[in-house]
Amino acid sequence: MQREHRDWIRRSLRRPVSFTGTAVRSDGSSIRVVLMNISYDGCHILAEDELEVGEALNLSVDAMSVIEAQVRWVDGGRSGLKFVTGASAVDARRARIGV
């Protein structure tokens, strides 16, 4: 999906980290991940299996509680996740349609 420049939302600053954890897929299977950076809105991970754009995950990392996330981009074993807060109808709609 192509987006107009005016539709872009500036990404918040991400902090470099290195946490190991688990991502649980919607089918119940889990994969090991390394969280490489994080912000209030999302994170960058390395995963042992390739994920799919739009896929919903429950991310569990030792330093945090379980976080609902959606895969926004994939490049080999690297992926960008957006945290799904459910705080607004916009977040819920974007999670459903994958944008």
DSSP file (Angstrom, degrees, kcal/mol; ACC not computed):
  #  RESIDUE AA STRUCTURE BP1 BP2  ACC     N-H-->O    O-->H-N    N-H-->O    O-->H-N    TCO  KAPPA ALPHA  PHI   PSI    X-CA   Y-CA   Z-CA
    1    1 A M              0   0    0      0, 0.0     2,-0.3     0, 0.0     0, 0.0   0.000 360.0 360.0 360.0 125.4    0.0    0.0    0.0
    2    2 A Q        -     0   0    0      0, 0.0     2,-0.4     0, 0.0     0, 0.0  -0.696 360.0-158.0 -85.7 139.1    1.4    3.4   -1.0
    3    3 A R        -     0   0    0     -2,-0.3     2,-0.1     2,-0.0     5,-0.1  -0.921  18.8-114.0-119.5 145.6    0.8    6.2    1.4
    4    4 A E    >   -     0   0    0     -2,-0.4     3,-1.7     1,-0.1     4,-0.4  -0.429  30.3-116.4 -68.5 148.9    0.8    9.9    0.8
    5    5 A H  G >  S+     0   0    0      1,-0.3     3,-1.5     2,-0.2    -1,-0.1   0.857 115.6  60.8 -56.2 -36.5    3.6   11.8    2.5
    6    6 A R  G 3  S+     0   0    0      1,-0.3    -1,-0.3     3,-0.0    -2,-0.0   0.708  98.3  59.3 -66.3 -18.4    1.1   13.7    4.6
    7    7 A D  G <  S+     0   0    0     -3,-1.7    -1,-0.3     2,-0.1    -2,-0.2   0.569  80.5 111.4 -84.9 -10.4   -0.1   10.4    6.1
    8    8 A W    <   -     0   0    0     -3,-1.5     2,-0.5    -4,-0.4    -3,-0.0  -0.369  55.9-152.5 -67.7 142.2    3.4    9.5    7.5
    9    9 A I        -     0   0    0     -2,-0.1     2,-0.1     0, 0.0    -2,-0.1  -0.974  22.7-116.6-116.2 125.9    3.7    9.5   11.2
   10   10 A R        -     0   0    0     -2,-0.5     2,-0.2     1,-0.1     0, 0.0  -0.392  30.8-124.0 -63.5 130.7    7.1   10.3   12.7
   11   11 A R        -     0   0    0     -2,-0.1     3,-0.1     1,-0.1    -1,-0.1  -0.527  25.6-114.8 -76.0 139.4    8.5    7.4   14.6
   12   12 A S        -     0   0    0     -2,-0.2    -1,-0.1     1,-0.1     2,-0.1  -0.337  44.5 -80.0 -72.2 158.5    9.5    8.0   18.2
   13   13 A L        -     0   0    0      1,-0.1     2,-0.4    -2,-0.0    27,-0.3  -0.336  46.5-146.2 -60.9 131.3   13.1    7.7   19.2
   14   14 A R        -     0   0    0     25,-0.1    25,-0.3    -3,-0.1    29,-0.1  -0.816   4.1-141.0-103.1 143.3   14.3    4.1   19.8
   15   15 A R  E     -A   38   0A   0     23,-3.4    23,-2.1    -2,-0.4     2,-0.2  -0.845  22.5-114.8-102.7 135.1   16.8    3.1   22.4
   16   16 A P  E     +A   37   0A   0      0, 0.0    21,-0.3     0, 0.0     2,-0.3  -0.517  48.9 153.9 -69.9 133.2   19.4    0.4   21.7
   17   17 A V  E     -     0   0A   0     19,-2.5     2,-0.2    -2,-0.2     0, 0.0  -0.877  36.3-144.6-144.0 174.3   19.0   -2.7   23.9
   18   18 A S  E     +     0   0A   0     -2,-0.3     2,-0.4     2,-0.0    18,-0.2  -0.666  34.3 152.7-149.3  91.1   19.8   -6.4   23.7
   19   19 A F  E     -A   35   0A   0     16,-1.6    16,-3.1    -2,-0.2     2,-0.3  -0.929  32.1-142.5-118.3 142.6   17.2   -8.6   25.4
   20   20 A T  E     +A   34   0A   0     -2,-0.4    42,-1.1    14,-0.2     2,-0.3  -0.793  38.8 132.1 -99.2 150.1   16.4  -12.2   24.5
   21   21 A G  E     -AB  33  61A   0     12,-2.5    12,-2.2    -2,-0.3     2,-0.4  -0.877  46.8 -85.6-167.6-160.7   12.8  -13.4   24.6
   22   22 A T  E     -AB  32  60A   0     38,-3.0    38,-3.3    -2,-0.3     2,-0.5  -0.981  17.8-154.0-133.6 141.0   10.0  -15.3   22.9
   23   23 A A  E     -AB  31  59A   0      8,-2.7     8,-2.1    -2,-0.4     2,-0.6  -0.978  13.9-153.2-114.1 123.5    7.4  -14.3   20.4
   24   24 A V  E     -AB  30  58A   0     34,-2.5    34,-1.8    -2,-0.5     6,-0.2  -0.864  12.9-145.3-100.0 123.7    4.2  -16.3   20.4
   25   25 A R  E >   - B   0  57A   0      4,-3.1     3,-1.9    -2,-0.6    32,-0.1  -0.297  28.9-101.6 -81.6 168.6    2.4  -16.5   17.1
   26   26 A S  T 3  S+     0   0    0     30,-0.6    -1,-0.1     1,-0.3    31,-0.1   0.753 122.1  59.1 -64.6 -24.1   -1.4  -16.6   16.7
   27   27 A D  T 3  S-     0   0    0      2,-0.1    -1,-0.3     1,-0.0     3,-0.1   0.457 120.9-107.9 -83.1   0.7   -1.2  -20.4   16.0
   28   28 A G  S <  S+     0   0    0     -3,-1.9    -2,-0.1     1,-0.3     2,-0.1   0.254  78.6 128.8  94.5 -12.7    0.4  -20.9   19.5
   29   29 A S        -     0   0    0     -5,-0.1    -4,-3.1     1,-0.0     2,-0.3  -0.407  45.3-147.8 -73.6 154.7    3.9  -21.7   18.2
   30   30 A S  E     -A   24   0A   0     -6,-0.2     2,-0.3    -3,-0.1    -6,-0.2  -0.929  11.9-166.8-127.1 151.6    6.8  -19.7   19.7
   31   31 A I  E     -A   23   0A   0     -8,-2.1    -8,-2.7    -2,-0.3     2,-0.3  -0.962  27.4-111.1-132.6 151.0   10.1  -18.5   18.3
   32   32 A R  E     -A   22   0A   0     -2,-0.3    16,-1.8   -10,-0.2     2,-0.3  -0.604  39.7-177.5 -80.5 141.2   13.2  -17.1   20.0
   33   33 A V  E     -AC  21  47A   0    -12,-2.2   -12,-2.5    -2,-0.3     2,-0.5  -0.944  25.4-143.8-136.8 157.4   13.9  -13.4   19.4
   34   34 A V  E     -AC  20  46A   0     12,-2.5    12,-2.2    -2,-0.3     2,-0.6  -0.990  20.6-141.8-120.3 119.7   16.5  -10.8   20.3
   35   35 A L  E     -AC  19  45A   0    -16,-3.1   -16,-1.6    -2,-0.5    10,-0.2  -0.717  20.9-179.7 -82.9 121.2   15.1   -7.4   20.9
   36   36 A M  E     -     0   0A   0      8,-3.2   -19,-2.5    -2,-0.6     2,-0.3   0.795  61.8  -3.0 -98.1 -32.9   17.6   -4.9   19.4
   37   37 A N  E     -AC  16  44A   0      7,-1.1     7,-1.8   -21,-0.3     2,-0.3  -0.981  63.7-162.2-155.2 161.8   16.0   -1.5   20.1
   38   38 A I  E     +AC  15  43A   0    -23,-2.1   -23,-3.4    -2,-0.3     2,-0.3  -0.991  11.4 173.2-149.5 150.2   12.8   -0.3   21.6
   39   39 A S        -     0   0    0      3,-2.6   -25,-0.1    -2,-0.3   -26,-0.0  -0.806  53.7 -91.1-138.8-177.4   10.6    2.8   21.9
   40   40 A Y  S    S+     0   0    0    -27,-0.3     3,-0.1    -2,-0.3   -26,-0.1   0.767 126.1  42.5 -67.8 -23.8    7.1    3.4   23.4
   41   41 A D  S    S-     0   0    0      1,-0.2    42,-3.1    41,-0.1     2,-0.3   0.711 124.5 -38.9 -97.4 -23.9    5.6    2.5   20.0
   42   42 A G  E     - D   0  82A   0     40,-0.3    -3,-2.6    27,-0.1     2,-0.3  -0.944  49.5-125.4-176.7-167.0    7.5   -0.5   18.9
   43   43 A C  E     -CD  38  81A   0     38,-2.0    38,-3.1    -2,-0.3     2,-0.4  -0.955  17.6-116.6-158.1 172.6   10.8   -2.3   18.5
   44   44 A H  E     -CD  37  80A   0     -7,-1.8    -8,-3.2    -2,-0.3    -7,-1.1  -0.979  37.2-177.3-118.5 129.7   13.3   -4.0   16.2
   45   45 A I  E     -CD  35  79A   0     34,-2.8    34,-2.4    -2,-0.4     2,-0.5  -0.890  27.4-141.1-128.2 159.1   13.9   -7.7   16.6
   46   46 A L  E     -CD  34  78A   0    -12,-2.2   -12,-2.5    -2,-0.3     2,-0.3  -0.983  30.2-167.3-110.2 130.1   16.0  -10.5   15.2
   47   47 A A  E     -C   33   0A   0     30,-2.9   -14,-0.2    -2,-0.5     4,-0.1  -0.893  30.7-134.9-123.1 150.1   14.0  -13.8   15.0
   48   48 A E  S    S+     0   0    0    -16,-1.8     2,-0.3    -2,-0.3   -15,-0.1   0.761  97.4  40.3 -73.2 -24.0   15.1  -17.4   14.3
   49   49 A D  S    S-     0   0    0    -17,-0.3     2,-0.3    28,-0.1    -2,-0.0  -0.905  96.9-103.0-120.1 152.2   12.2  -17.8   11.8
   50   50 A E        -     0   0    0     -2,-0.3     2,-0.2    24,-0.0    27,-0.1  -0.563  37.3-149.4 -75.0 135.9   11.0  -15.3    9.2
   51   51 A L        -     0   0    0     25,-0.4     2,-0.4    -2,-0.3    25,-0.1  -0.475  11.3-117.5 -96.6 171.2    7.8  -13.5   10.2
   52   52 A E    >   -     0   0    0     -2,-0.2     3,-2.1    21,-0.0    19,-0.3  -0.909  29.8-104.3-113.7 140.8    5.1  -12.1    8.0
   53   53 A V  T 3  S+     0   0    0     -2,-0.4    19,-0.2     1,-0.3     3,-0.1  -0.391 109.8  22.6 -59.2 132.5    4.1   -8.5    7.6
   54   54 A G  T 3  S+     0   0    0     17,-3.0    -1,-0.3     1,-0.3    44,-0.1   0.243  88.8 142.1  92.5 -11.9    0.8   -8.0    9.5
   55   55 A E    <   -     0   0    0     -3,-2.1    16,-2.6    15,-0.1     2,-0.4  -0.368  47.7-132.0 -65.2 138.4    1.3  -11.0   11.8
   56   56 A A  E     + E   0  70A   0     14,-0.2   -30,-0.6    -3,-0.1     2,-0.3  -0.763  29.8 179.7 -93.4 138.0    0.2  -10.6   15.4
   57   57 A L  E     -BE  25  69A   0     12,-2.9    12,-2.7    -2,-0.4     2,-0.6  -0.941  31.3-139.1-134.1 154.7    2.6  -11.6   18.1
   58   58 A N  E     -BE  24  68A   0    -34,-1.8   -34,-2.5    -2,-0.3     2,-0.5  -0.970  30.1-153.9-109.8 111.3    2.7  -11.7   21.9
   59   59 A L  E     -BE  23  67A   0      8,-3.3     8,-2.7    -2,-0.6     2,-0.5  -0.748  12.3-173.2 -93.2 124.8    6.2  -10.6   22.7
   60   60 A S  E     +B   22   0A   0    -38,-3.3   -38,-3.0    -2,-0.5     2,-0.4  -0.965   8.5 170.6-123.2 116.1    7.7  -11.9   26.0
   61   61 A V  E >   -B   21   0A   0     -2,-0.5     3,-2.4     4,-0.4   -40,-0.2  -0.964  40.8-119.9-125.8 141.4   11.1  -10.5   27.1
   62   62 A D  T 3  S+     0   0    0    -42,-1.1    -1,-0.1    -2,-0.4   -41,-0.1   0.827 112.1  49.9 -49.0 -41.3   12.6  -11.1   30.6
   63   63 A A  T 3  S+     0   0    0      2,-0.0    -1,-0.3    -3,-0.0     2,-0.3   0.520 116.5  40.0 -79.9  -4.5   12.8   -7.4   31.4
   64   64 A M  S <  S-     0   0    0     -3,-2.4    -3,-0.2     1,-0.0     2,-0.1  -0.866  82.0-105.2-138.4 167.8    9.1   -6.7   30.5
   65   65 A S        -     0   0    0     -2,-0.3    -4,-0.4     1,-0.2     2,-0.2  -0.304  64.3 -64.0 -81.3 177.5    5.6   -8.2   30.7
   66   66 A V        -     0   0    0     -6,-0.1     2,-0.4    -2,-0.1    -6,-0.2  -0.459  56.7-162.5 -67.3 133.0    4.0   -9.7   27.7
   67   67 A I  E     -E   59   0A   0     -8,-2.7    -8,-3.3    -2,-0.2     2,-0.3  -0.971  15.6-132.2-122.4 130.4    3.4   -7.1   25.0
   68   68 A E  E     +E   58   0A   0     -2,-0.4    16,-2.1    16,-0.3     2,-0.3  -0.660  38.7 169.7 -78.1 135.3    1.0   -7.4   22.0
   69   69 A A  E     -EF  57  83A   0    -12,-2.7   -12,-2.9    -2,-0.3     2,-0.4  -0.948  28.4-142.8-144.4 162.5    2.7   -6.4   18.8
   70   70 A Q  E     -EF  56  82A   0     12,-2.4    12,-2.7    -2,-0.3     2,-0.4  -0.995  27.5-117.1-129.0 136.6    2.2   -6.5   15.0
   71   71 A V  E     + F   0  81A   0    -16,-2.6   -17,-3.0    -2,-0.4    10,-0.2  -0.588  32.5 175.4 -72.5 124.1    4.9   -7.1   12.4
   72   72 A R  E     +     0   0A   0      8,-3.3     2,-0.3    -2,-0.4     9,-0.2   0.757  64.1   3.7-101.4 -33.1    5.3   -3.9   10.3
   73   73 A W  E     - F   0  80A   0      7,-1.2     7,-2.1   -21,-0.1     2,-0.4  -0.988  59.2-156.9-151.5 156.3    8.2   -4.9    8.1
   74   74 A V  E     + F   0  79A   0     -2,-0.3     2,-0.3     5,-0.2     5,-0.2  -1.000  12.8 173.6-137.7 136.0   10.5   -7.9    7.5
   75   75 A D  E >   - F   0  78A   0      3,-2.9     3,-1.8    -2,-0.4     2,-0.4  -0.747  69.7 -63.8-140.8  89.6   14.0   -8.1    6.1
   76   76 A G  T 3  S-     0   0    0      1,-0.3   -25,-0.4    -2,-0.3    -1,-0.1  -0.553 119.9 -12.8  67.1-125.2   15.2  -11.7    6.4
   77   77 A G  T 3  S+     0   0    0     -2,-0.4   -30,-2.9   -27,-0.1     2,-0.3   0.480 121.9  90.7 -86.0  -3.3   15.5  -12.5   10.1
   78   78 A R  E <   +DF  46  75A   0     -3,-1.8    -3,-2.9   -32,-0.2     2,-0.3  -0.732  53.7 175.1 -95.4 143.4   15.1   -8.9   11.1
   79   79 A S  E     -DF  45  74A   0    -34,-2.4   -34,-2.8    -2,-0.3     2,-0.5  -0.993  26.5-137.4-145.5 151.4   11.6   -7.4   11.7
   80   80 A G  E     -DF  44  73A   0     -7,-2.1    -8,-3.3    -2,-0.3    -7,-1.2  -0.941  24.4-162.4-107.6 130.9   10.1   -4.2   12.9
   81   81 A L  E     -DF  43  71A   0    -38,-3.1   -38,-2.0    -2,-0.5     2,-0.5  -0.884  10.7-153.2-115.2 144.4    7.2   -4.5   15.4
   82   82 A K  E     -DF  42  70A   0    -12,-2.7   -12,-2.4    -2,-0.4   -40,-0.3  -0.968  26.0-123.8-111.3 129.6    4.5   -1.9   16.4
   83   83 A F  E     - F   0  69A   0    -42,-3.1     2,-0.8    -2,-0.5   -14,-0.3  -0.555  17.7-142.3 -72.5 134.3    3.1   -2.4   19.8
   84   84 A V        +     0   0    0    -16,-2.1   -16,-0.3    -2,-0.3    -1,-0.1  -0.866  25.1 172.6-101.0 106.4   -0.7   -2.7   19.8
   85   85 A T        -     0   0    0     -2,-0.8    -1,-0.2   -18,-0.1   -16,-0.0   0.759  29.8-144.4 -87.3 -25.9   -2.0   -0.9   22.8
   86   86 A G        +     0   0    0      2,-0.1    -2,-0.1     1,-0.1    -1,-0.0   0.601  61.4 128.1  70.8   9.3   -5.7   -1.1   21.9
   87   87 A A        +     0   0    0      1,-0.0     2,-0.3     2,-0.0    -1,-0.1   0.680  69.4  26.9 -73.9 -17.3   -6.1    2.4   23.4
   88   88 A S  S  > S-     0   0    0      1,-0.1     4,-1.9     0, 0.0     5,-0.1  -0.967  75.5-118.7-144.1 159.5   -7.8    3.8   20.4
   89   89 A A  H  > S+     0   0    0     -2,-0.3     4,-2.6     1,-0.2     5,-0.2   0.831 113.9  59.4 -64.3 -32.3  -10.0    2.7   17.6
   90   90 A V  H  > S+     0   0    0      2,-0.2     4,-2.7     1,-0.2     5,-0.2   0.938 105.7  46.9 -63.6 -47.3   -7.3    3.8   15.1
   91   91 A D  H  > S+     0   0    0      1,-0.2     4,-2.3     2,-0.2    -2,-0.2   0.924 113.6  48.6 -59.9 -44.9   -4.8    1.4   16.6
   92   92 A A  H  X S+     0   0    0     -4,-1.9     4,-1.9     2,-0.2    -2,-0.2   0.914 112.9  47.3 -62.8 -43.4   -7.2   -1.4   16.6
   93   93 A R  H  X S+     0   0    0     -4,-2.6     4,-2.3     1,-0.2     5,-0.2   0.930 111.9  49.6 -65.0 -45.0   -8.2   -0.7   13.0
   94   94 A R  H  X>S+     0   0    0     -4,-2.7     4,-1.5     1,-0.2     5,-1.5   0.884 109.6  52.3 -62.2 -37.8   -4.6   -0.4   11.8
   95   95 A A  H  <5S+     0   0    0     -4,-2.3    -1,-0.2    -5,-0.2    -2,-0.2   0.896 110.6  48.5 -63.3 -40.1   -3.8   -3.7   13.5
   96   96 A R  H  <5S+     0   0    0     -4,-1.9    -2,-0.2     1,-0.2    -1,-0.2   0.897 119.7  35.2 -68.0 -40.5   -6.7   -5.5   11.7
   97   97 A I  H  <5S-     0   0    0     -4,-2.3    -1,-0.2    -5,-0.1    -2,-0.2   0.512 107.9-119.3 -97.4  -4.3   -5.9   -4.2    8.2
   98   98 A G  T  <5       0   0    0     -4,-1.5    -3,-0.2    -5,-0.2    -4,-0.1   0.855 360.0 360.0  76.7  35.8   -2.1   -4.2    8.6
   99   99 A V      <       0   0    0     -5,-1.5    -4,-0.2    -6,-0.1    -5,-0.1   0.360 360.0 360.0-122.0 360.0   -1.1   -0.6    8.0
